[in-house]
Amino acid sequence: MAVDAAQRLMGKFIDADSLDPLAEEGGCVVEFFMEAEEDQLLTEGGIIEKKHPKVKEIRKLEQDALSLLRQENPFNEEEPKQPPKDAQPNVLRAYTDAYKEWDERRQAHDADLKEKATLLRDHHEIKDVYVVSPAGRPMYVDREFIRKIIPGDQGNVVVHHPTRAEIDAYRAQYERFKAGMAQVTTGTPLDKLPGVSRAQVKELAYFNIRTVEQLAKVSDGNLQNIGPYMALRRKAQDWLATARGAAPIEEARAESARLKEELALLKRQMSELIEQQQNQRGPQQNHQQGQNQQRR
């Protein structure tokens, strides 16, 4: 199934260097995912520079293949049993010879498995490159992809290997992807917008519009492809503007509430301190009064 999915994706692949940048103000939805992709170099063989980053990936494949071969083809010869240390010299020599022959066969068996698992070999003339052995069958490797979607435009979906700049630009989404977490879209859910119907929420979700922020940013051209949502987009824009305008007021209210709580706490602490001082002063006053009476 992974192979079929990879083949379906092949038609959508775009060279990252030829991409026009997608403006974030357009409400671009970004998603990272892992997908199997056929590796032509591993499938057909070829030459690769020893310093190429892909060498590390191929070495990992070699290790995985060797581990699998060792599981499927274990060395089943039983190790010769060691005689006691006080055995006759001829018995000890016989054991030593038998063990040496057994160990040679074991090492030859493992060397044969390593040869079968080896994908990279030194070039017989060029020292700075490896020769990649052809697998003789399609080889697929799990690789990272990035998907970019413009809300409101079903045809504007871009899929390619992420560049370092894209990973840095969408660091939060990428870290959630690496952690195996859902890559949520940031914003206010569309059903929280006053006056929007459930049917409108479902229809807009089909066009990848799931938040009030995304609806507010949809371009006129994309909105015309969806339907008569100009008024709803204006409502989303006004709602966000009102929310932004109310933000300083809410912040001031929160600050006022915080100050009131601190003042009430300070009053309680002062009351407790005064009460504690009075309690301590009471016994001292009684003691002083008793001494004065005795002097009289």
Sequence and secondary structure as in RCSB ss.txt:
>XXXX:A:sequence
MAVDAAQRLMGKFIDADSLDPLAEEGGCVVEFFMEAEEDQLLTEGGIIEKKHPKVKEIRKLEQDALSLLRQENPF
NEEEPKQPPKDAQPNVLRAYTDAYKEWDERRQAHDADLKEKATLLRDHHEIKDVYVVSPAGRPMYVDREFIRKII
PGDQGNVVVHHPTRAEIDAYRAQYERFKAGMAQVTTGTPLDKLPGVSRAQVKELAYFNIRTVEQLAKVSDGNLQN
IGPYMALRRKAQDWLATARGAAPIEEARAESARLKEELALLKRQMSELIEQQQNQRGPQQNHQQGQNQQRR
>XXXX:A:secstr
 HHHHHHHHHTTB  GGG     GGGT EEEEEEEEEE HHHHH EEEETT THHHHHHHHHHHHHHHHHHHS  
         TTS HHHHHHHHHHHHHHHHHHHHHHHHHHHHH  EEE SS TTEEEE   SS  EEEEEEEEEE 
TT TT EEEE   HHHHHHTHHHHHHHHTT      S BGGGSTT  HHHHHHHHHTT  BHHHHHH  HHHHHH
H S HHHHHHHHHHHHHHHHHHHHHHHHHHHHHHHHHHHHHHHHHHHHHHHHHHHHHHHHHHHHHHHHHH 
